[in-house]
Amino acid sequence: MLTTYYDERETRTPESRETGLMAALPRILHHAKTKSATYGRILADIDPQTITSREALASLPVTRKSDLIDGQSKEPPLAGLNATPIPAMARMFQSPGPIYDPQGKGDDWWRMGRAFFAAGFRPGDIVHNCLSYHLTPGGFIFDSGARACGCVVVPAGVGQSEAQVKAISDLKPAGYSGTPSFLKILIEKAEELGADISSIKRALVSGEALPESLRDWFAERDIAMLQCYASADLGLIAYESDAKNGMIVAEDIILEIVRPGTGEPVPAGEVGEVVVTTLNMDYPLIRFATGDLSAIAVGQSACGRTNDRIKGWMGRADQTTKVKGMFVHPQQVAEIVKRHDAIAKARLVVTRENDNDVMTLLCEGNEGAADLAAIGETMASVCKLRGEVAFNPAGTLPNDGKVIDDRRDHS
């Protein structure tokens, strides 16, 4: 197990980290409010100097990634969220959607270096980087992180597997970065061609799921593989260490887990949506809802890094579905819960019976104090659709982050 760290901040006490983040929070809010057109409007009635705790932060509105396409079309190119003007940026990218993302000037702008270091990359290592450099930022995100560790990068991108196998065989990189599935393609192509690419001993992967069976497949070929969680807008969010017991939250961000469809933080261990506030002066995203589900893992990593851990990617938070031709959103379920004190937790289950859509609100809470008819009327008012209401014993609704459970067969 590694005994050294990317910097001393990874092992500081949780109390000192939290103090530093809360001291930085009002500064980034003031900067966003004064330099970003959109945050100037969102934070118009907020005094940044009063936002010095997670409780205070939770009172601010959420900015949703799912709203970026519409926002950018109305206020191009970045929906007014940038604090640095476009001419002063280093690059602009187009992600699927399309969503446009900036890169500011400076080294390792996405803060990826510590993920590469935790995965075992060291100065002088050659890294074969197989995320795309074309329009999308993935290649540059990983490239900057590897170089922050002093590595030499082969900007391979995607495709041309035969040419890539030749480059690996000739240059003998120590490591790979990209998606796990493409490394598998390269290994299988090398076996087909009789080429030796066994110089690759470690890999940092992202962009898709990494089942343990696939990680074991690489381990059988003497490749140690770790994964990280990053996005074009937020940069590094969390990363694995050699302890492999969850993903360690990156430094310089404030991560919350909230109930899907709301901005309300959930108790530690409960599955919810990942919401991140960055300390990025160019693109200061405040309570940015990723649309991804995860949960805080109990305790600290066995590797000695002291920041919180998340359990990794656990699904998508946007569970909007259409019932009888009407869209039903997680926010509406949250509104029903909010209006009835007897409900502690709820899940809207959608089924199909006799060719008809059926909604049932499964609740946990104080059934004795509940007025089922009133809850049903609230559901009809909020969702514009009628449904059934039922109470379950406490603890019977799964801890999987689902607010809307669509059980219909859509095949």
ZATI-629612 format. One record per residue (C-alpha): x, y, z; residue number from 1; residue in one letter. Coordinates in Angstrom, 1 decimal, padded with zeros to 4 digits, always signed. Layout:
<rs>
px->X, py->Y, pz->Z, num->NUM, residu->A;
...
</rs>
This chain:
<rs>
px->+000.0, py->+000.0, pz->+000.0, num->1, residu->M;
px->+001.3, py->+003.5, pz->-000.9, num->2, residu->L;
px->+002.7, py->+005.4, pz->+002.1, num->3, residu->T;
px->+003.2, py->+008.8, pz->+000.4, num->4, residu->T;
px->+000.6, py->+011.3, pz->-000.7, num->5, residu->Y;
px->+000.2, py->+013.8, pz->-003.5, num->6, residu->Y;
px->+000.3, py->+016.7, pz->-000.9, num->7, residu->D;
px->-000.1, py->+017.2, pz->+002.8, num->8, residu->E;
px->-003.7, py->+018.3, pz->+002.5, num->9, residu->R;
px->-004.8, py->+014.7, pz->+001.8, num->10, residu->E;
px->-003.9, py->+013.7, pz->+005.4, num->11, residu->T;
px->-004.9, py->+016.8, pz->+007.4, num->12, residu->R;
px->-007.5, py->+016.4, pz->+010.1, num->13, residu->T;
px->-011.1, py->+016.5, pz->+008.9, num->14, residu->P;
px->-011.7, py->+019.5, pz->+011.2, num->15, residu->E;
px->-008.9, py->+021.6, pz->+009.6, num->16, residu->S;
px->-010.2, py->+020.7, pz->+006.1, num->17, residu->R;
px->-013.7, py->+021.7, pz->+007.0, num->18, residu->E;
px->-012.5, py->+024.9, pz->+008.5, num->19, residu->T;
px->-010.6, py->+025.7, pz->+005.3, num->20, residu->G;
px->-013.5, py->+024.9, pz->+003.1, num->21, residu->L;
px->-016.0, py->+027.0, pz->+005.1, num->22, residu->M;
px->-013.6, py->+029.9, pz->+005.1, num->23, residu->A;
px->-013.3, py->+029.7, pz->+001.3, num->24, residu->A;
px->-017.0, py->+029.4, pz->+000.8, num->25, residu->L;
px->-018.1, py->+033.0, pz->+001.3, num->26, residu->P;
px->-015.1, py->+034.2, pz->-000.9, num->27, residu->R;
px->-016.1, py->+032.0, pz->-003.8, num->28, residu->I;
px->-019.8, py->+033.0, pz->-003.4, num->29, residu->L;
px->-018.8, py->+036.7, pz->-003.5, num->30, residu->H;
px->-016.7, py->+036.1, pz->-006.5, num->31, residu->H;
px->-019.5, py->+034.2, pz->-008.3, num->32, residu->A;
px->-022.1, py->+036.9, pz->-007.4, num->33, residu->K;
px->-020.0, py->+039.8, pz->-008.7, num->34, residu->T;
px->-018.3, py->+038.2, pz->-011.7, num->35, residu->K;
px->-020.9, py->+035.7, pz->-013.1, num->36, residu->S;
px->-024.1, py->+037.1, pz->-014.7, num->37, residu->A;
px->-026.2, py->+034.1, pz->-013.7, num->38, residu->T;
px->-025.0, py->+033.8, pz->-010.2, num->39, residu->Y;
px->-025.4, py->+037.5, pz->-009.8, num->40, residu->G;
px->-029.1, py->+036.9, pz->-010.3, num->41, residu->R;
px->-029.3, py->+033.6, pz->-008.3, num->42, residu->I;
px->-027.4, py->+035.1, pz->-005.3, num->43, residu->L;
px->-028.9, py->+038.6, pz->-005.6, num->44, residu->A;
px->-030.6, py->+038.4, pz->-002.2, num->45, residu->D;
px->-027.8, py->+036.4, pz->-000.5, num->46, residu->I;
px->-025.1, py->+037.9, pz->+001.7, num->47, residu->D;
px->-022.1, py->+035.6, pz->+000.9, num->48, residu->P;
px->-020.5, py->+036.5, pz->+004.3, num->49, residu->Q;
px->-023.4, py->+034.7, pz->+006.1, num->50, residu->T;
px->-022.8, py->+031.4, pz->+004.2, num->51, residu->I;
px->-020.1, py->+029.8, pz->+006.4, num->52, residu->T;
px->-021.5, py->+026.3, pz->+007.2, num->53, residu->S;
px->-023.0, py->+023.4, pz->+005.3, num->54, residu->R;
px->-026.4, py->+024.2, pz->+006.8, num->55, residu->E;
px->-026.2, py->+027.7, pz->+005.3, num->56, residu->A;
px->-025.0, py->+026.3, pz->+002.0, num->57, residu->L;
px->-027.9, py->+023.9, pz->+001.9, num->58, residu->A;
px->-030.3, py->+027.0, pz->+001.9, num->59, residu->S;
px->-029.0, py->+028.1, pz->-001.5, num->60, residu->L;
px->-030.7, py->+027.0, pz->-004.7, num->61, residu->P;
px->-029.3, py->+024.0, pz->-006.8, num->62, residu->V;
px->-028.0, py->+024.5, pz->-010.3, num->63, residu->T;
px->-028.7, py->+021.4, pz->-012.3, num->64, residu->R;
px->-026.5, py->+020.0, pz->-015.0, num->65, residu->K;
px->-029.7, py->+018.8, pz->-016.7, num->66, residu->S;
px->-030.7, py->+022.5, pz->-017.2, num->67, residu->D;
px->-027.4, py->+023.5, pz->-019.0, num->68, residu->L;
px->-028.5, py->+022.7, pz->-022.5, num->69, residu->I;
px->-031.5, py->+025.0, pz->-022.2, num->70, residu->D;
px->-029.6, py->+027.6, pz->-020.3, num->71, residu->G;
px->-026.7, py->+027.7, pz->-022.7, num->72, residu->Q;
px->-029.1, py->+028.1, pz->-025.7, num->73, residu->S;
px->-030.7, py->+031.1, pz->-024.0, num->74, residu->K;
px->-027.5, py->+032.7, pz->-022.8, num->75, residu->E;
px->-024.6, py->+031.3, pz->-024.9, num->76, residu->P;
px->-022.1, py->+029.8, pz->-024.6, num->77, residu->P;
px->-022.0, py->+029.0, pz->-020.9, num->78, residu->L;
px->-025.4, py->+030.1, pz->-019.6, num->79, residu->A;
px->-023.7, py->+033.0, pz->-017.8, num->80, residu->G;
px->-022.2, py->+030.8, pz->-015.2, num->81, residu->L;
px->-018.5, py->+031.7, pz->-016.0, num->82, residu->N;
px->-016.8, py->+034.3, pz->-013.9, num->83, residu->A;
px->-013.8, py->+034.6, pz->-016.3, num->84, residu->T;
px->-014.8, py->+036.0, pz->-019.8, num->85, residu->P;
px->-014.5, py->+033.6, pz->-022.7, num->86, residu->I;
px->-011.6, py->+035.4, pz->-024.4, num->87, residu->P;
px->-009.5, py->+034.9, pz->-021.2, num->88, residu->A;
px->-010.1, py->+031.1, pz->-021.2, num->89, residu->M;
px->-007.6, py->+028.6, pz->-022.5, num->90, residu->A;
px->-010.0, py->+026.2, pz->-024.4, num->91, residu->R;
px->-013.7, py->+025.6, pz->-025.1, num->92, residu->M;
px->-015.2, py->+022.1, pz->-025.5, num->93, residu->F;
px->-018.4, py->+020.5, pz->-026.6, num->94, residu->Q;
px->-019.7, py->+017.6, pz->-024.7, num->95, residu->S;
px->-022.7, py->+015.4, pz->-025.8, num->96, residu->P;
px->-026.0, py->+017.3, pz->-025.5, num->97, residu->G;
px->-024.4, py->+019.5, pz->-026.7, num->98, residu->P;
px->-023.1, py->+021.1, pz->-023.5, num->99, residu->I;
px->-020.2, py->+023.6, pz->-023.7, num->100, residu->Y;
px->-017.5, py->+023.5, pz->-021.1, num->101, residu->D;
px->-014.5, py->+025.8, pz->-020.5, num->102, residu->P;
px->-010.9, py->+025.3, pz->-019.5, num->103, residu->Q;
px->-009.2, py->+028.1, pz->-017.8, num->104, residu->G;
px->-005.5, py->+028.9, pz->-018.0, num->105, residu->K;
px->-003.0, py->+027.2, pz->-015.6, num->106, residu->G;
px->-001.7, py->+023.8, pz->-015.0, num->107, residu->D;
px->-004.0, py->+020.9, pz->-014.1, num->108, residu->D;
px->-007.1, py->+023.1, pz->-014.1, num->109, residu->W;
px->-009.3, py->+020.1, pz->-013.4, num->110, residu->W;
px->-007.2, py->+019.0, pz->-010.3, num->111, residu->R;
px->-006.6, py->+015.5, pz->-011.6, num->112, residu->M;
px->-003.0, py->+015.1, pz->-010.4, num->113, residu->G;
px->-003.9, py->+013.5, pz->-007.1, num->114, residu->R;
px->-006.0, py->+010.8, pz->-008.8, num->115, residu->A;
px->-003.1, py->+009.8, pz->-011.0, num->116, residu->F;
px->-000.7, py->+009.8, pz->-008.0, num->117, residu->F;
px->-003.1, py->+007.6, pz->-005.9, num->118, residu->A;
px->-003.2, py->+005.2, pz->-008.9, num->119, residu->A;
px->+000.6, py->+004.9, pz->-008.6, num->120, residu->G;
px->+001.8, py->+007.2, pz->-011.4, num->121, residu->F;
px->+005.2, py->+008.9, pz->-010.8, num->122, residu->R;
px->+007.5, py->+011.3, pz->-012.5, num->123, residu->P;
px->+009.1, py->+009.9, pz->-015.6, num->124, residu->G;
px->+006.3, py->+007.3, pz->-016.2, num->125, residu->D;
px->+005.0, py->+007.2, pz->-019.8, num->126, residu->I;
px->+001.2, py->+007.3, pz->-019.9, num->127, residu->V;
px->-000.8, py->+006.1, pz->-022.9, num->128, residu->H;
px->-003.9, py->+008.3, pz->-022.7, num->129, residu->N;
px->-006.9, py->+007.0, pz->-024.5, num->130, residu->C;
px->-009.7, py->+009.5, pz->-023.8, num->131, residu->L;
px->-010.7, py->+011.7, pz->-026.8, num->132, residu->S;
px->-009.0, py->+014.9, pz->-027.5, num->133, residu->Y;
px->-011.5, py->+015.8, pz->-030.2, num->134, residu->H;
px->-014.1, py->+018.4, pz->-029.1, num->135, residu->L;
px->-014.8, py->+016.7, pz->-025.8, num->136, residu->T;
px->-012.4, py->+017.6, pz->-022.8, num->137, residu->P;
px->-011.7, py->+014.0, pz->-021.5, num->138, residu->G;
px->-008.3, py->+013.7, pz->-023.2, num->139, residu->G;
px->-007.1, py->+017.1, pz->-021.9, num->140, residu->F;
px->-008.5, py->+016.4, pz->-018.4, num->141, residu->I;
px->-006.5, py->+013.2, pz->-018.0, num->142, residu->F;
px->-003.5, py->+014.6, pz->-019.9, num->143, residu->D;
px->-003.2, py->+017.5, pz->-017.4, num->144, residu->S;
px->-003.5, py->+015.2, pz->-014.4, num->145, residu->G;
px->-000.7, py->+012.9, pz->-015.7, num->146, residu->A;
px->+001.6, py->+015.7, pz->-016.4, num->147, residu->R;
px->+000.9, py->+017.2, pz->-013.0, num->148, residu->A;
px->+002.5, py->+014.0, pz->-011.6, num->149, residu->C;
px->+005.5, py->+014.5, pz->-013.9, num->150, residu->G;
px->+004.5, py->+011.9, pz->-016.4, num->151, residu->C;
px->+005.2, py->+011.8, pz->-020.1, num->152, residu->V;
px->+001.9, py->+011.6, pz->-022.0, num->153, residu->V;
px->+001.2, py->+009.8, pz->-025.3, num->154, residu->V;
px->-002.0, py->+011.6, pz->-026.6, num->155, residu->P;
px->-003.5, py->+008.5, pz->-028.2, num->156, residu->A;
px->-007.2, py->+009.3, pz->-028.1, num->157, residu->G;
px->-009.7, py->+006.6, pz->-029.2, num->158, residu->V;
px->-009.8, py->+004.3, pz->-032.2, num->159, residu->G;
px->-007.0, py->+003.0, pz->-034.5, num->160, residu->Q;
px->-006.4, py->+000.1, pz->-032.1, num->161, residu->S;
px->-003.7, py->-001.5, pz->-034.4, num->162, residu->E;
px->-001.7, py->+001.7, pz->-034.5, num->163, residu->A;
px->-002.1, py->+002.2, pz->-030.8, num->164, residu->Q;
px->-000.8, py->-001.3, pz->-030.1, num->165, residu->V;
px->+002.3, py->-000.5, pz->-032.3, num->166, residu->K;
px->+002.9, py->+002.7, pz->-030.3, num->167, residu->A;
px->+002.6, py->+000.9, pz->-026.9, num->168, residu->I;
px->+004.9, py->-001.9, pz->-028.1, num->169, residu->S;
px->+007.5, py->+000.7, pz->-029.2, num->170, residu->D;
px->+007.2, py->+003.3, pz->-026.5, num->171, residu->L;
px->+006.6, py->+000.9, pz->-023.6, num->172, residu->K;
px->+004.4, py->+003.1, pz->-021.4, num->173, residu->P;
px->+004.1, py->+002.1, pz->-017.8, num->174, residu->A;
px->+000.5, py->+003.1, pz->-017.5, num->175, residu->G;
px->-002.8, py->+003.6, pz->-019.3, num->176, residu->Y;
px->-005.6, py->+006.1, pz->-018.8, num->177, residu->S;
px->-009.0, py->+006.0, pz->-020.4, num->178, residu->G;
px->-012.0, py->+003.7, pz->-020.3, num->179, residu->T;
px->-011.5, py->+000.1, pz->-019.1, num->180, residu->P;
px->-013.3, py->-001.3, pz->-022.1, num->181, residu->S;
px->-010.9, py->+000.3, pz->-024.6, num->182, residu->F;
px->-007.8, py->-001.1, pz->-022.7, num->183, residu->L;
px->-009.4, py->-004.5, pz->-023.0, num->184, residu->K;
px->-009.8, py->-003.9, pz->-026.7, num->185, residu->I;
px->-006.1, py->-003.0, pz->-027.0, num->186, residu->L;
px->-005.0, py->-006.1, pz->-025.0, num->187, residu->I;
px->-007.1, py->-008.4, pz->-027.2, num->188, residu->E;
px->-005.8, py->-006.6, pz->-030.4, num->189, residu->K;
px->-002.2, py->-007.1, pz->-029.1, num->190, residu->A;
px->-002.9, py->-010.8, pz->-028.5, num->191, residu->E;
px->-004.3, py->-011.1, pz->-032.0, num->192, residu->E;
px->-001.2, py->-009.4, pz->-033.5, num->193, residu->L;
px->+001.3, py->-011.1, pz->-031.3, num->194, residu->G;
px->+002.5, py->-007.8, pz->-030.0, num->195, residu->A;
px->+004.0, py->-007.2, pz->-026.5, num->196, residu->D;
px->+002.2, py->-004.4, pz->-024.6, num->197, residu->I;
px->+003.1, py->-005.9, pz->-021.1, num->198, residu->S;
px->+004.9, py->-002.7, pz->-020.1, num->199, residu->S;
px->+001.5, py->-001.4, pz->-018.9, num->200, residu->I;
px->+001.3, py->-002.2, pz->-015.2, num->201, residu->K;
px->-001.2, py->+000.3, pz->-013.9, num->202, residu->R;
px->-004.3, py->+002.1, pz->-015.2, num->203, residu->A;
px->-006.5, py->+005.0, pz->-014.1, num->204, residu->L;
px->-009.9, py->+004.7, pz->-015.7, num->205, residu->V;
px->-013.2, py->+006.6, pz->-015.8, num->206, residu->S;
px->-016.2, py->+007.2, pz->-018.0, num->207, residu->G;
px->-017.9, py->+003.9, pz->-017.5, num->208, residu->E;
px->-018.6, py->+001.2, pz->-014.9, num->209, residu->A;
px->-015.8, py->-001.0, pz->-013.7, num->210, residu->L;
px->-017.2, py->-004.3, pz->-012.5, num->211, residu->P;
px->-015.0, py->-006.2, pz->-010.2, num->212, residu->E;
px->-015.0, py->-009.1, pz->-012.7, num->213, residu->S;
px->-013.4, py->-006.8, pz->-015.3, num->214, residu->L;
px->-010.9, py->-005.4, pz->-012.7, num->215, residu->R;
px->-010.0, py->-009.0, pz->-011.9, num->216, residu->D;
px->-009.5, py->-009.7, pz->-015.7, num->217, residu->W;
px->-006.9, py->-006.9, pz->-015.8, num->218, residu->F;
px->-005.3, py->-008.1, pz->-012.5, num->219, residu->A;
px->-004.8, py->-011.5, pz->-014.1, num->220, residu->E;
px->-002.7, py->-009.7, pz->-016.7, num->221, residu->R;
px->-000.6, py->-007.9, pz->-014.0, num->222, residu->D;
px->-002.4, py->-004.5, pz->-014.4, num->223, residu->I;
px->-003.4, py->-002.7, pz->-011.3, num->224, residu->A;
px->-006.5, py->-000.7, pz->-012.2, num->225, residu->M;
px->-008.1, py->+002.1, pz->-010.1, num->226, residu->L;
px->-010.9, py->+004.4, pz->-011.1, num->227, residu->Q;
px->-011.9, py->+008.0, pz->-010.6, num->228, residu->C;
px->-015.1, py->+010.1, pz->-010.9, num->229, residu->Y;
px->-014.7, py->+013.4, pz->-012.8, num->230, residu->A;
px->-016.8, py->+015.6, pz->-015.1, num->231, residu->S;
px->-016.0, py->+018.2, pz->-017.7, num->232, residu->A;
px->-017.7, py->+021.0, pz->-015.6, num->233, residu->D;
px->-016.5, py->+020.1, pz->-012.1, num->234, residu->L;
px->-013.1, py->+018.3, pz->-012.7, num->235, residu->G;
px->-012.1, py->+015.7, pz->-010.3, num->236, residu->L;
px->-014.9, py->+014.8, pz->-007.8, num->237, residu->I;
px->-013.5, py->+011.6, pz->-006.2, num->238, residu->A;
px->-010.9, py->+008.9, pz->-006.8, num->239, residu->Y;
px->-009.9, py->+005.5, pz->-005.6, num->240, residu->E;
px->-006.7, py->+004.7, pz->-003.7, num->241, residu->S;
px->-005.0, py->+001.3, pz->-003.5, num->242, residu->D;
px->-007.2, py->+000.6, pz->-000.4, num->243, residu->A;
px->-010.1, py->+000.2, pz->-002.9, num->244, residu->K;
px->-012.7, py->+000.9, pz->-000.2, num->245, residu->N;
px->-014.8, py->+003.6, pz->-001.9, num->246, residu->G;
px->-013.8, py->+006.8, pz->-003.6, num->247, residu->M;
px->-012.1, py->+009.6, pz->-001.7, num->248, residu->I;
px->-013.6, py->+013.0, pz->-002.2, num->249, residu->V;
px->-011.2, py->+015.4, pz->-004.0, num->250, residu->A;
px->-009.7, py->+018.5, pz->-002.2, num->251, residu->E;
px->-011.0, py->+021.9, pz->-003.1, num->252, residu->D;
px->-014.7, py->+020.9, pz->-003.5, num->253, residu->I;
px->-017.6, py->+020.8, pz->-001.1, num->254, residu->I;
px->-019.6, py->+017.6, pz->-001.8, num->255, residu->L;
px->-023.2, py->+017.1, pz->-000.6, num->256, residu->E;
px->-025.6, py->+014.1, pz->-001.0, num->257, residu->I;
px->-029.1, py->+015.4, pz->-001.4, num->258, residu->V;
px->-032.5, py->+013.8, pz->-001.8, num->259, residu->R;
px->-033.2, py->+013.6, pz->-005.6, num->260, residu->P;
px->-035.4, py->+016.4, pz->-006.9, num->261, residu->G;
px->-034.5, py->+018.6, pz->-003.9, num->262, residu->T;
px->-031.6, py->+020.4, pz->-002.4, num->263, residu->G;
px->-032.0, py->+018.8, pz->+001.0, num->264, residu->E;
px->-029.0, py->+016.9, pz->+002.3, num->265, residu->P;
px->-029.7, py->+013.3, pz->+003.4, num->266, residu->V;
px->-028.2, py->+011.5, pz->+006.4, num->267, residu->P;
px->-024.7, py->+010.0, pz->+006.0, num->268, residu->A;
px->-025.0, py->+006.6, pz->+004.3, num->269, residu->G;
px->-028.3, py->+007.3, pz->+002.6, num->270, residu->E;
px->-028.2, py->+007.2, pz->-001.2, num->271, residu->V;
px->-028.9, py->+010.5, pz->-002.9, num->272, residu->G;
px->-027.8, py->+012.9, pz->-005.7, num->273, residu->E;
px->-024.2, py->+014.2, pz->-005.8, num->274, residu->V;
px->-024.1, py->+018.0, pz->-005.5, num->275, residu->V;
px->-020.8, py->+019.8, pz->-005.7, num->276, residu->V;
px->-019.6, py->+023.3, pz->-005.0, num->277, residu->T;
px->-016.2, py->+024.1, pz->-006.6, num->278, residu->T;
px->-013.7, py->+026.7, pz->-005.6, num->279, residu->L;
px->-012.9, py->+027.4, pz->-009.2, num->280, residu->N;
px->-012.4, py->+031.1, pz->-009.8, num->281, residu->M;
px->-013.0, py->+030.8, pz->-013.6, num->282, residu->D;
px->-016.1, py->+028.6, pz->-013.4, num->283, residu->Y;
px->-017.5, py->+028.7, pz->-009.9, num->284, residu->P;
px->-020.3, py->+026.2, pz->-009.9, num->285, residu->L;
px->-022.4, py->+026.5, pz->-006.7, num->286, residu->I;
px->-024.4, py->+023.5, pz->-005.5, num->287, residu->R;
px->-024.1, py->+021.9, pz->-009.0, num->288, residu->F;
px->-026.3, py->+018.8, pz->-009.2, num->289, residu->A;
px->-024.6, py->+016.2, pz->-011.2, num->290, residu->T;
px->-027.6, py->+013.9, pz->-011.8, num->291, residu->G;
px->-025.5, py->+011.0, pz->-010.3, num->292, residu->D;
px->-026.5, py->+008.9, pz->-007.3, num->293, residu->L;
px->-024.1, py->+008.0, pz->-004.5, num->294, residu->S;
px->-023.8, py->+007.8, pz->-000.8, num->295, residu->A;
px->-021.2, py->+008.8, pz->+001.9, num->296, residu->I;
px->-019.3, py->+005.8, pz->+003.1, num->297, residu->A;
px->-018.7, py->+005.5, pz->+006.9, num->298, residu->V;
px->-015.2, py->+006.1, pz->+008.2, num->299, residu->G;
px->-011.9, py->+007.1, pz->+006.5, num->300, residu->Q;
px->-009.9, py->+005.3, pz->+003.9, num->301, residu->S;
px->-007.5, py->+002.6, pz->+005.0, num->302, residu->A;
px->-004.8, py->+004.3, pz->+002.9, num->303, residu->C;
px->-004.6, py->+007.2, pz->+005.4, num->304, residu->G;
px->-006.3, py->+009.9, pz->+003.3, num->305, residu->R;
px->-008.7, py->+011.6, pz->+005.6, num->306, residu->T;
px->-011.4, py->+013.2, pz->+003.4, num->307, residu->N;
px->-014.9, py->+011.7, pz->+003.2, num->308, residu->D;
px->-015.5, py->+008.8, pz->+000.8, num->309, residu->R;
px->-018.4, py->+008.1, pz->-001.5, num->310, residu->I;
px->-019.5, py->+004.6, pz->-002.5, num->311, residu->K;
px->-019.0, py->+005.4, pz->-006.2, num->312, residu->G;
px->-021.6, py->+005.7, pz->-009.0, num->313, residu->W;
px->-024.9, py->+004.2, pz->-008.0, num->314, residu->M;
px->-027.2, py->+005.2, pz->-010.8, num->315, residu->G;
px->-028.9, py->+008.3, pz->-012.2, num->316, residu->R;
px->-030.9, py->+010.8, pz->-010.0, num->317, residu->A;
px->-033.1, py->+012.1, pz->-012.8, num->318, residu->D;
px->-036.0, py->+009.7, pz->-012.5, num->319, residu->Q;
px->-038.6, py->+011.8, pz->-014.3, num->320, residu->T;
px->-041.2, py->+009.5, pz->-016.0, num->321, residu->T;
px->-044.3, py->+009.9, pz->-018.0, num->322, residu->K;
px->-047.6, py->+008.6, pz->-016.6, num->323, residu->V;
px->-050.8, py->+008.8, pz->-018.6, num->324, residu->K;
px->-049.1, py->+011.3, pz->-020.9, num->325, residu->G;
px->-048.0, py->+013.6, pz->-018.0, num->326, residu->M;
px->-044.4, py->+014.0, pz->-016.8, num->327, residu->F;
px->-043.9, py->+013.2, pz->-013.1, num->328, residu->V;
px->-040.8, py->+014.6, pz->-011.4, num->329, residu->H;
px->-038.9, py->+013.7, pz->-008.2, num->330, residu->P;
px->-039.5, py->+017.3, pz->-007.1, num->331, residu->Q;
px->-043.2, py->+016.6, pz->-007.0, num->332, residu->Q;
px->-042.8, py->+013.6, pz->-004.8, num->333, residu->V;
px->-040.6, py->+015.8, pz->-002.5, num->334, residu->A;
px->-043.3, py->+018.4, pz->-002.4, num->335, residu->E;
px->-045.9, py->+015.8, pz->-001.3, num->336, residu->I;
px->-043.7, py->+014.7, pz->+001.6, num->337, residu->V;
px->-043.1, py->+018.3, pz->+002.6, num->338, residu->K;
px->-046.8, py->+019.0, pz->+003.0, num->339, residu->R;
px->-047.5, py->+016.0, pz->+005.3, num->340, residu->H;
px->-045.6, py->+015.7, pz->+008.6, num->341, residu->D;
px->-046.7, py->+012.0, pz->+008.9, num->342, residu->A;
px->-044.5, py->+011.1, pz->+005.9, num->343, residu->I;
px->-040.8, py->+010.6, pz->+006.7, num->344, residu->A;
px->-039.9, py->+009.1, pz->+003.4, num->345, residu->K;
px->-041.7, py->+008.2, pz->+000.2, num->346, residu->A;
px->-041.4, py->+006.5, pz->-003.2, num->347, residu->R;
px->-043.8, py->+006.8, pz->-006.1, num->348, residu->L;
px->-044.2, py->+003.4, pz->-007.7, num->349, residu->V;
px->-045.6, py->+003.3, pz->-011.3, num->350, residu->V;
px->-047.0, py->+000.1, pz->-012.6, num->351, residu->T;
px->-049.3, py->-001.0, pz->-015.4, num->352, residu->R;
px->-052.5, py->-002.9, pz->-014.8, num->353, residu->E;
px->-055.1, py->-003.8, pz->-017.4, num->354, residu->N;
px->-053.3, py->-001.5, pz->-019.9, num->355, residu->D;
px->-053.6, py->+001.4, pz->-017.5, num->356, residu->N;
px->-050.8, py->+003.3, pz->-015.7, num->357, residu->D;
px->-051.2, py->+003.1, pz->-011.9, num->358, residu->V;
px->-049.3, py->+005.3, pz->-009.3, num->359, residu->M;
px->-048.9, py->+004.2, pz->-005.7, num->360, residu->T;
px->-047.1, py->+006.4, pz->-003.2, num->361, residu->L;
px->-045.4, py->+004.1, pz->-000.7, num->362, residu->L;
px->-044.7, py->+006.0, pz->+002.5, num->363, residu->C;
px->-042.7, py->+005.4, pz->+005.7, num->364, residu->E;
px->-043.6, py->+007.4, pz->+008.8, num->365, residu->G;
px->-046.3, py->+007.8, pz->+011.3, num->366, residu->N;
px->-049.3, py->+005.9, pz->+009.7, num->367, residu->E;
px->-051.4, py->+006.6, pz->+012.7, num->368, residu->G;
px->-051.2, py->+010.3, pz->+012.2, num->369, residu->A;
px->-051.6, py->+010.1, pz->+008.4, num->370, residu->A;
px->-054.7, py->+011.2, pz->+006.5, num->371, residu->D;
px->-054.5, py->+008.9, pz->+003.5, num->372, residu->L;
px->-057.3, py->+010.8, pz->+001.7, num->373, residu->A;
px->-055.6, py->+014.1, pz->+002.2, num->374, residu->A;
px->-052.3, py->+012.7, pz->+001.0, num->375, residu->I;
px->-054.1, py->+011.4, pz->-002.1, num->376, residu->G;
px->-055.6, py->+014.8, pz->-002.8, num->377, residu->E;
px->-052.1, py->+016.4, pz->-002.4, num->378, residu->T;
px->-050.8, py->+013.9, pz->-004.9, num->379, residu->M;
px->-053.6, py->+014.7, pz->-007.4, num->380, residu->A;
px->-053.0, py->+018.5, pz->-006.9, num->381, residu->S;
px->-049.2, py->+018.3, pz->-007.3, num->382, residu->V;
px->-048.9, py->+015.7, pz->-010.0, num->383, residu->C;
px->-052.2, py->+016.4, pz->-011.8, num->384, residu->K;
px->-052.8, py->+012.7, pz->-011.6, num->385, residu->L;
px->-054.5, py->+010.5, pz->-009.1, num->386, residu->R;
px->-053.0, py->+007.5, pz->-007.3, num->387, residu->G;
px->-053.0, py->+005.2, pz->-004.3, num->388, residu->E;
px->-051.3, py->+005.9, pz->-001.0, num->389, residu->V;
px->-049.9, py->+003.1, pz->+001.2, num->390, residu->A;
px->-047.7, py->+003.0, pz->+004.3, num->391, residu->F;
px->-044.8, py->+000.6, pz->+004.8, num->392, residu->N;
px->-043.0, py->-000.3, pz->+008.1, num->393, residu->P;
px->-040.0, py->+001.9, pz->+008.8, num->394, residu->A;
px->-036.9, py->+000.8, pz->+007.0, num->395, residu->G;
px->-038.6, py->-001.2, pz->+004.3, num->396, residu->T;
px->-038.1, py->+001.2, pz->+001.4, num->397, residu->L;
px->-034.7, py->+000.4, pz->-000.1, num->398, residu->P;
px->-031.7, py->+002.7, pz->+000.4, num->399, residu->N;
px->-031.0, py->+003.1, pz->-003.3, num->400, residu->D;
px->-031.9, py->+006.8, pz->-004.0, num->401, residu->G;
px->-035.0, py->+006.1, pz->-006.0, num->402, residu->K;
px->-037.8, py->+008.5, pz->-005.5, num->403, residu->V;
px->-039.8, py->+007.3, pz->-008.6, num->404, residu->I;
px->-039.7, py->+003.6, pz->-009.3, num->405, residu->D;
px->-041.1, py->+002.9, pz->-012.8, num->406, residu->D;
px->-041.8, py->-000.8, pz->-012.9, num->407, residu->R;
px->-043.7, py->-000.9, pz->-016.2, num->408, residu->R;
px->-042.4, py->-003.0, pz->-019.0, num->409, residu->D;
px->-041.1, py->-000.6, pz->-021.7, num->410, residu->H;
px->-039.9, py->-003.3, pz->-024.1, num->411, residu->S;
</rs>
